[in-house]
């Protein structure tokens, strides 16, 4: 019950108010220690408050660095508890643990020195630097500073340094400063607006109050700054990969190596996602979008792998090589399943079922019968019938560590949210909160053991690692269809 409340309290009580209620429940004043009768009740109350606070700190950890108001309440409660150390020897273990947790989450109390400057991070996918992509992924936080490009209508760009949680207004202020717009210009009608432009040409104007827009961009979408009268002239950047048939890295690498590097990278991304991001993503808690950045990057990656499958196949001009590549991709999916990387497995199967790929009749006909049967089994496993029954049964038999198909977890949480009310007759629906917390605890279980994959550090393996971590894909479905019809014009 305690874990249920800590995981889901933001649905009915904002974090700051939750902590304030906890603060009010803590008996304070040294007189309690002088009277035996009062001491028993007071000590039990203190233990209860400490139990909740300790569990809260253990669950939230690094997220509290982003919660300035919540951190203030925790500090006040912590100082109040520390005053009781001489009165209640029985609380020594709990207080020691509390002190360690407060230090761990960097809620410094005794010394309020500012934290050291954080390293500025190139945002996932936007800067393709080998040294950056080969480093182990670490979790993004809203206060992290990143580099990002913002383009102009003529496709020139400025590189800005910004907090991940920055609002659209803040981003435009940085762009304006770079472009040396005067205050008079930015106050007039020709003030800049921020627009997302997808590779398909789809455009959307971002509102000034929106935050953390960097992680919500599509695979090949970009940020543009323009005036309202130049909005209609915006066109996508040229494709980031050359749409020229030819052999790419995937043709030269063994399927085992690609599958293992996919699993290793997706495990890093999955480990970066705080379990509370799943709750915030679906229920829009008061922490808002800035605390779902890692989850959104993982979802982007899932989509990226789907389009990677289609891109590689459709850039392979030779029918024989294309059939061989199709066989290799099915092998990669099989090894990912063996690695218990169901995210990669699902994404590859979905990618092979893309209409631009499934219509390649001549390519599928050249596939050996053994692999046709194997792919049918994979399709059955990913079949959504009866609420993904087959997949859920397979997943239930797996032991950690494993990487689930994350979009299905979000679908389950959305169903739980929309299927029942959080409050019933003014009371909290404990059954709903328990079901939500149970789903979050499955994520905890999946990551309860470390992933152990032996990957060599040879130059060829590092090259494969870089390839897997920086996939260049076409996400424009119309362009994928054009390529598909050029390869095999027949059929509808």
C-alpha positions in Angstrom: 0.0 0.0 0.0 2.9 2.4 0.8 4.5 1.7 -2.5 1.1 2.2 -4.3 0.7 5.6 -2.7 4.2 6.8 -3.4 4.1 5.7 -7.0 0.6 7.2 -7.8 -0.1 10.0 -5.3 0.4 12.7 -8.1 -2.9 11.5 -9.5 -4.8 13.0 -6.6 -2.3 15.0 -4.6 0.6 17.1 -6.0 4.0 16.1 -4.7 4.5 19.4 -2.7 1.2 19.0 -0.9 1.8 15.4 -0.3 5.1 16.3 1.5 3.5 19.1 3.4 0.9 16.7 4.7 3.7 14.4 5.8 5.5 17.3 7.5 2.3 18.2 9.4 2.0 14.6 10.6 5.5 14.6 12.3 5.3 15.3 16.1 7.8 17.9 16.9 9.1 19.4 20.1 11.5 17.9 22.6 8.9 17.4 25.4 7.7 14.1 24.0 11.0 12.5 25.0 10.5 13.4 28.7 7.3 11.4 29.2 7.1 7.7 28.8 3.4 7.6 27.9 3.7 10.2 25.2 6.9 8.8 24.0 5.3 5.5 22.7 2.7 7.2 20.6 5.0 9.9 19.4 7.7 7.5 18.5 5.3 5.4 16.5 4.1 8.5 14.6 7.7 9.4 13.9 8.5 5.9 12.6 5.5 6.1 10.3 6.5 9.5 8.9 10.1 8.3 8.5 8.9 5.1 6.7 6.9 7.1 4.2 9.7 9.7 3.7 12.4 7.0 3.2 10.3 5.1 0.7 9.5 8.4 -1.1 13.2 9.3 -1.4 14.2 5.8 -2.5 11.6 5.9 -5.3 12.1 9.4 -6.6 15.9 9.8 -6.2 17.2 12.0 -9.0 13.8 13.4 -10.0 13.8 15.5 -6.8 16.6 17.6 -8.2 14.0 19.0 -10.6 11.4 19.6 -7.8 12.7 22.8 -6.1 9.5 23.4 -4.0 9.3 19.7 -3.0 13.0 19.7 -2.1 12.5 22.7 0.2 9.8 20.8 2.2 12.0 17.7 2.4 14.9 19.8 3.8 12.6 21.3 6.5 11.4 17.8 7.5 14.9 16.5 7.4 16.2 19.2 9.8 13.2 18.6 12.1 14.0 14.9 12.3 17.7 15.6 12.8 16.9 17.6 15.9 15.4 14.4 17.4 18.5 12.2 17.1 19.5 12.7 20.7 16.0 12.0 22.0 15.2 8.8 20.1 18.1 6.4 19.9 15.7 3.8 18.4 15.6 5.9 15.2 19.3 5.9 14.6 19.2 3.4 11.7 16.4 5.2 10.0 18.0 8.6 10.4 21.3 7.3 9.1 19.5 5.9 6.0 17.6 9.2 5.6 20.9 11.2 5.8 22.4 9.0 3.1 19.4 9.3 0.8 19.3 13.1 1.2 23.0 13.2 0.2 22.3 10.7 -2.7 19.6 12.9 -4.3 21.8 16.0 -3.8 19.4 17.8 -1.5 22.3 19.5 0.3 21.4 20.9 3.7 24.5 21.8 5.7 26.4 23.2 2.7 24.4 25.1 0.2 27.2 25.5 -2.3 26.1 25.5 -5.9 26.6 22.3 -7.8 29.5 22.1 -10.3 28.7 23.0 -13.9 27.2 20.1 -15.8 28.5 18.9 -19.1 26.5 20.1 -22.0 25.1 17.2 -23.9 24.4 17.0 -27.7 20.8 15.9 -27.9 20.1 12.3 -28.9 20.2 12.1 -32.7 20.7 15.8 -33.5 24.5 15.8 -33.4 26.0 12.7 -35.1 29.4 12.5 -33.3 31.1 9.2 -33.0 32.7 9.9 -29.6 29.3 11.0 -28.3 27.3 8.0 -29.6 29.8 5.4 -28.3 29.5 6.7 -24.7 27.1 4.9 -22.3 23.8 6.7 -22.2 22.8 8.5 -19.0 19.4 9.8 -18.0 18.4 13.3 -19.2 16.9 15.7 -16.6 15.0 18.9 -17.2 17.9 21.0 -15.9 20.4 19.4 -18.2 21.9 21.7 -20.8 22.0 20.6 -24.4 23.1 21.8 -27.8 20.4 21.9 -30.5 20.1 23.4 -34.0 17.2 25.7 -35.0 16.8 26.3 -38.7 15.7 29.3 -40.7 13.5 29.2 -43.8 16.5 29.3 -46.1 17.9 26.1 -44.2 20.7 28.0 -42.5 20.8 27.4 -38.8 21.9 28.6 -35.4 23.2 26.3 -32.7 21.8 27.2 -29.3 22.6 26.1 -25.8 19.5 25.4 -23.8 18.0 23.6 -20.8 16.1 20.5 -21.8 13.0 21.8 -20.1 13.2 25.2 -21.7 10.0 26.7 -22.9 9.4 27.7 -26.5 9.6 31.4 -25.4 13.1 30.7 -23.9 14.3 29.0 -27.1 13.1 31.8 -29.3 14.9 34.3 -27.0 18.1 32.4 -27.5 17.6 32.3 -31.3 16.8 36.0 -31.4 19.9 36.8 -29.5 22.0 34.7 -31.9 20.4 36.5 -34.8 20.9 39.8 -33.1 17.2 40.8 -33.4 16.5 44.1 -31.7 13.8 44.4 -29.0 11.8 46.6 -31.3 11.8 44.0 -34.0 10.8 41.1 -31.8 7.9 43.1 -30.3 6.5 43.8 -33.8 4.4 41.5 -35.9 7.5 40.0 -37.5 8.5 38.4 -34.2 9.8 34.8 -34.6 7.6 31.8 -34.0 8.9 28.2 -33.5 7.7 25.5 -35.9 8.3 21.8 -36.1 8.7 20.6 -39.7 8.6 16.8 -40.5 10.3 15.2 -43.4 6.8 14.7 -45.0 6.3 18.5 -45.0 3.8 18.5 -42.1 4.2 21.7 -40.0 3.0 22.6 -36.5 3.4 25.9 -34.6 4.5 25.5 -31.0 2.9 27.7 -28.4 5.2 30.0 -26.3 4.4 28.2 -23.0 5.2 24.7 -24.3 8.2 23.1 -22.5 10.7 20.4 -23.4 9.9 20.3 -27.1 13.3 18.8 -28.1 12.4 15.2 -27.1 9.0 15.4 -28.8 10.4 15.9 -32.3 9.8 13.1 -34.8 12.7 11.1 -36.2 13.6 13.4 -39.1 11.7 16.5 -37.8 13.5 19.8 -37.1 12.8 23.0 -35.3 12.4 26.1 -37.5 12.3 29.8 -36.4 10.4 32.0 -38.8 8.0 35.0 -39.0 4.3 34.4 -39.5 4.5 35.7 -43.1 7.2 33.2 -44.0 5.5 30.2 -42.4 3.9 29.0 -45.7 7.3 28.9 -47.4 8.8 26.4 -44.9 9.9 23.1 -46.5 11.6 20.1 -45.0 15.4 19.8 -45.0 16.7 17.5 -47.7 16.7 13.9 -46.7 19.5 13.2 -44.2 20.6 10.1 -46.0 21.4 9.7 -49.7 18.4 8.0 -51.4 20.8 6.1 -53.6 20.7 2.3 -53.8 23.9 0.6 -52.5 25.4 -1.6 -49.8 25.4 -0.2 -46.3 27.0 -1.3 -43.1 24.2 -3.9 -42.4 25.4 -6.0 -45.5 28.9 -6.4 -44.0 28.1 -7.3 -40.4 26.9 -10.6 -38.9 23.3 -10.6 -37.6 24.5 -11.7 -34.1 26.6 -8.5 -33.8 23.9 -6.2 -34.9 21.3 -7.9 -32.7 23.6 -7.8 -29.6 24.5 -4.1 -30.2 20.7 -3.3 -30.6 20.0 -5.0 -27.3 22.9 -3.4 -25.4 21.9 0.1 -26.6 18.2 -0.4 -25.9 19.0 -1.7 -22.4 20.9 1.6 -21.8 18.0 3.7 -22.9 15.5 1.5 -21.0 17.6 1.8 -17.8 17.6 5.6 -18.2 13.8 5.8 -18.0 12.6 6.4 -14.4 9.6 4.2 -13.5 7.6 7.3 -12.6 8.0 8.6 -16.2 5.5 5.9 -17.2 2.9 7.4 -14.8 3.6 11.0 -15.8 3.5 10.2 -19.5 0.0 8.8 -19.3 -1.5 10.7 -16.4 0.2 14.1 -17.0 1.2 14.5 -13.3 2.3 17.9 -12.0 5.9 17.3 -12.9 4.8 17.6 -16.5 6.6 16.7 -19.7 10.2 17.5 -18.6 10.3 14.3 -16.6 9.3 12.0 -19.5 12.2 13.0 -21.7 14.0 9.6 -21.4 10.8 7.7 -22.1 10.0 9.8 -25.2 13.5 9.2 -26.5 13.0 5.4 -26.1 9.7 5.6 -28.0 11.4 7.6 -30.7 14.1 4.9 -30.9 11.4 2.2 -31.3 9.9 4.1 -34.2 13.4 4.7 -35.6 14.1 0.9 -35.7 10.8 0.3 -37.5 11.8 2.7 -40.3 15.4 1.5 -40.4 14.1 -1.9 -41.5 12.2 -0.4 -44.4 15.0 2.0 -45.3 17.7 -0.7 -45.6 15.5 -3.0 -47.7 14.3 -0.3 -50.0 17.8 1.0 -50.7 18.9 -2.5 -51.7 18.5 -2.5 -55.5 19.5 -6.1 -56.3 16.7 -8.6 -55.8 19.0 -11.4 -54.7 20.8 -9.1 -52.1 17.4 -7.8 -51.0 16.1 -11.3 -50.3 19.3 -12.1 -48.4 18.9 -8.9 -46.4 15.3 -9.8 -45.6 16.6 -13.2 -44.3 19.2 -11.4 -42.2 16.7 -9.0 -40.6 14.5 -12.0 -39.6 17.6 -13.6 -38.1 18.3 -10.3 -36.2 14.7 -10.3 -34.9 15.2 -14.0 -33.7 18.4 -13.2 -31.9 16.8 -10.1 -30.2 14.0 -12.3 -29.0 16.6 -14.8 -27.7 18.3 -11.8 -25.9 14.8 -11.0 -24.4 14.9 -7.6 -26.2 11.3 -7.6 -27.1 11.4 -3.9 -28.0 13.9 -4.5 -30.9 12.0 -7.8 -31.9 8.6 -6.0 -32.1 10.0 -3.0 -33.9 11.7 -5.2 -36.6 8.6 -7.3 -37.1 6.4 -4.1 -37.4 9.0 -2.7 -39.8 8.8 -5.8 -42.0 5.0 -5.5 -42.0 5.2 -1.9 -43.4 3.0 -1.8 -46.5 5.9 -0.6 -48.6 7.8 -3.8 -47.6 5.0 -6.4 -47.5 4.1 -5.5 -51.1 7.5 -6.7 -52.4 6.2 -10.0 -53.7 9.3 -11.0 -55.7 11.5 -10.4 -52.6 9.3 -12.4 -50.3 9.1 -15.3 -52.8 12.9 -15.7 -52.8 12.9 -16.0 -49.1 13.7 -19.7 -48.0 10.7 -21.6 -46.7 12.3 -22.0 -43.2 12.4 -18.2 -42.8 8.9 -17.7 -44.2 7.6 -20.1 -41.4 9.8 -18.3 -38.8 8.4 -14.9 -39.8 4.8 -16.3 -39.6 5.5 -17.3 -36.0 6.8 -13.8 -35.3 3.7 -12.3 -36.7 1.6 -14.6 -34.5 3.6 -13.5 -31.5 3.0 -9.8 -32.2 -0.7 -10.3 -33.2 -2.8 -7.8 -31.1 -5.7 -10.3 -30.9 -7.2 -10.9 -27.5 -5.2 -8.0 -26.1 -1.8 -9.3 -27.2 -2.4 -12.6 -25.5 0.4 -14.6 -27.2 3.0 -11.9 -26.5 1.9 -11.6 -22.9 2.2 -15.3 -22.3 5.7 -15.4 -23.8 6.8 -12.4 -21.7 5.4 -14.0 -18.5 7.8 -16.9 -18.9 10.9 -14.7 -19.3 13.1 -13.9 -16.3 14.9 -10.5 -15.9 16.7 -8.8 -17.4 14.4 -8.1 -20.3 13.3 -5.2 -22.4 9.5 -5.2 -23.0 7.7 -3.6 -25.9 7.2 -0.3 -24.1 4.3 1.1 -26.2 2.1 -1.8 -24.9 2.9 -0.8 -21.3 1.7 2.7 -22.0 -1.4 1.3 -23.7 -2.2 -0.7 -20.6 -1.7 2.3 -18.3 -4.0 4.4 -20.6 -6.7 1.7 -20.4 -6.4 1.7 -16.6 -6.7 5.5 -16.5 -9.6 5.8 -18.8 -11.4 2.7 -17.6 -12.0 3.9 -14.0 -12.2 7.2 -12.0 -9.4 8.3 -9.7 -11.9 9.6 -7.1 -15.2 7.8 -6.1 -17.6 9.8 -4.0 -14.8 12.1 -3.0 -12.6 9.1 -1.9 -9.4 7.9 -3.6 -10.0 4.8 -5.8 -7.4 2.6 -4.1 -8.0 -0.3 -6.5 -7.2 1.8 -9.5 -4.0 3.1 -7.9 -3.0 -0.5 -7.0 -3.4 -1.7 -10.6 -1.3 1.2 -11.9 1.4 0.6 -9.3 1.4 -3.1 -10.2 2.1 -2.3 -13.8 5.0 0.0 -12.7 6.4 -2.7 -10.5 6.6 -5.0 -13.5 9.1 -2.5 -15.0 11.0 -2.6 -11.8 11.1 -6.4 -12.0 12.3 -6.4 -15.7 15.3 -4.3 -14.6 16.1 -6.1 -11.3 19.1 -7.9 -12.8 21.9 -6.4 -14.9 22.2 -7.3 -18.6 25.4 -9.3 -19.4 26.4 -9.2 -23.0 30.0 -9.8 -23.9 30.8 -7.4 -26.7 34.3 -7.0 -28.1 36.1 -3.6 -28.3 37.7 -4.3 -31.6 37.6 -1.6 -34.3 35.1 -3.5 -36.4 32.8 -3.9 -33.3 33.1 -0.2 -32.5 32.1 0.5 -36.1 29.0 -1.7 -35.7 28.2 -0.1 -32.4 28.3 3.4 -34.0 26.1 2.2 -36.9 23.5 0.7 -34.6 23.4 3.8 -32.3 23.1 6.3 -35.1 20.7 4.8 -37.6 19.9 7.0 -40.6 16.4 6.3 -41.7 13.7 7.5 -44.1 10.5 8.2 -42.1 8.5 9.7 -45.0 6.0 6.9 -45.9 5.4 8.5 -49.4 9.1 8.3 -50.2 9.2 4.7 -49.0 6.4 3.8 -51.3 8.1 5.5 -54.2 11.3 3.5 -53.6 9.2 0.3 -53.3 7.4 0.8 -56.6 10.7 1.5 -58.4 12.1 -1.8 -57.1 8.9 -3.8 -58.0 6.4 -1.9 -60.1 3.9 -4.7 -60.3 0.8 -5.1 -58.1 -1.5 -2.4 -56.7 
